[in-house]
Amino acid sequence: MNCVIEGSCIKVFGKAVHALSRIGDELWLDPMVKGLALRSVSSALSAYGGFLFSPLFFQQYSLRSLSEQHRQAIKCKVLMKSVLSLFRCLTSIERSVQECHISITTPTDRVMIQFICRHGITKTHNLSFQESEAVEAMFATHLCPNVLKAPARLLGDMVAHFPVFQEEITLSTTPLKVCLRNYQEGGKGHMKMTCTEMSLHPDEFDHFQIGEDSDITFCLKELRGILSFAASHCLPVSVHFGAAGNPVCFSVKDEVVDATVVLATLNNSESRGPPQPETPAPATPRCADAAVLPVGVCEEHERVLSSQGSPEWIHPLPRISGPTRLCEAEECASTTATPASTKICSLLFKALSSEEEDDEDDGCTARLPVLARYSDEDENDEDYPARSSTVRVEF
Amino acid sequence: MPLSTQSQGEDEQYVLVATLDNARNLSNLLKAISFKDHAIFTVTPNGLKVTVEDCKCVQANAFIQADIFQEFTIKEDLIAFQVNLTVLLDCLNIFGGSIVAGISTALRMCYRGYGYPLTLFLEEGGVVTVCKINTEEPEEPIDFDFCSSNVTNKVILQSESLKEAFSDLDMTSEVLQITMSPNQPYFRLSTFGNSGSAHYDYNKDSDMMELFRCAETQTNRYKMSLLKPSTKALALSCKVSVRTDNRGVLSLQYLVRNDDGHICFVEFFCCPDEEVDEDL
């Protein structure tokens, strides 16, 4: 793959990198016929971000690398911080960079990002990459009962009221109003923290459709990136969501860029339940506990290794249409008609061999549906003694 | 001025008396080369040269000509001593480092000769401080034997763009590779860090390039840790000349304009890390 980005589009590209840097530590580069996608997934697998730049965004866009005319475009991932450091100072990029060339070539095993700058200066960066199939969160937005659309500025102004360290916020919606408040673990925090709550009238939104009342809690930090991106382009943000426990999808679209951030939401019973004993907060937000990000792998049916390295399941995506209860894996295996290999219910990426796929149906009965698990498993167990080590999701 | 009330008789004993109305004209330059604790002072009727060295492979020199000083009296042809540069800088900034318009620290630097301390009289707003800093036997500065006739490649750049280049440099790289060539890439700074390699190329026609005189293609690597201190001098300067000789020794010369608009020079010499003949 090789492409050229010109002028002000370089800053747009840089802003996308900034937004994705809020989500994960690795950046996937996925060159496709329909454009170049940049993707990132959080380490707790509770957030996914993807920016698709159509070929029109680029001054030149070609899937073939310059030297190898017949080889398929390489999909890879690079360290987020390496790319972020190149686009860190957007104002100086705007001031001095005239063109940005990006290419992925195998002879050098490097992603080359070259900035042609003013004053006859050229900056070339060769980043080492790891070949990797793309990852993508598959989220059926058309099945979501609730849809909001608002100018980015509105959402940005709303989240601006929360302190930078605020990890999670709760979005409560009824057909009459939209309310945003900060989320605290348990009840103890009430006396120590500033509680912020704001409500908006449906009229404030460009589009307001609330099919069912909902109360969703998700990670704020991961959202700020896409809001900042949308605000800088004065684009509206669409929010698709359902009941607690289901993922929430924020998307921004214009003619040349299609950005999506899918965030896991806390399970309903956790946000409304009795105060849980506080545990030392792990680095990852608690949203990861009940994460139900449906993550699809690219069409070639290859998997990406679970970041936990544990042999976890990838379950088929249950239907989101009604309040069905996901209890037994068999149920979910039978309700889903699509080949289990293509749709994935949990956030976990797993390297599955074909044998394991066959075992999936059998194995389901042996284990409870694992929807998300991360390394602080033991902490979770203490936190929720009433549960097993896995987490249920209610729809 | 309190400093001038010193009796003429006292001055007789000093082999060196140098005064500056604004001590910052000296302290800024010294700060730019203060990567080690000790500095060698070499004073001649032409002016003052302060030398700092590290690992026997890098040397920085700050030159302050006699005409920068309001008074510069020297009774010998050559005076040399060594002082703790950190202590000297602390003394020069004894009234605090804040920059307030119209107020400056006046300096009178006096030296009686071998074995005597370096005496500083500092005055600001009517308050006088006297500092006496012990001097030591001066070490012989390394002679890099860098002469113009052996210079193979030379460029003069505007500091502004080189400052940006240095601030962008990948510090996880152990070396900084400099390529100078009459052909592409003309002038290239390269790093090889944890995430990959990076190259910063200047075209010979760049408007940041004031002079481009490269006779042959040369690629040399220098330890990043040795060159990093030069960024302080770069930050003060408006122009920099980059020269390499036939052995690959690097000479960086920075043109610094002081508060009064006078020009001083700071120079860095650095030995190459290893010979790299082929273009990478």
Interface residues (C-beta under 8 A of the other chain):
Chain A: V78 L79 K81 S82 S92 R110 H119 G120 I121 T122 K123 T124 H125 N126 L127 S128
Chain B: S161 E164 A165 D168 P185 S195 G196 S197 A198 H199 Y200 D201 Y202 N203 K204 D205 S206 D207 M208 M209
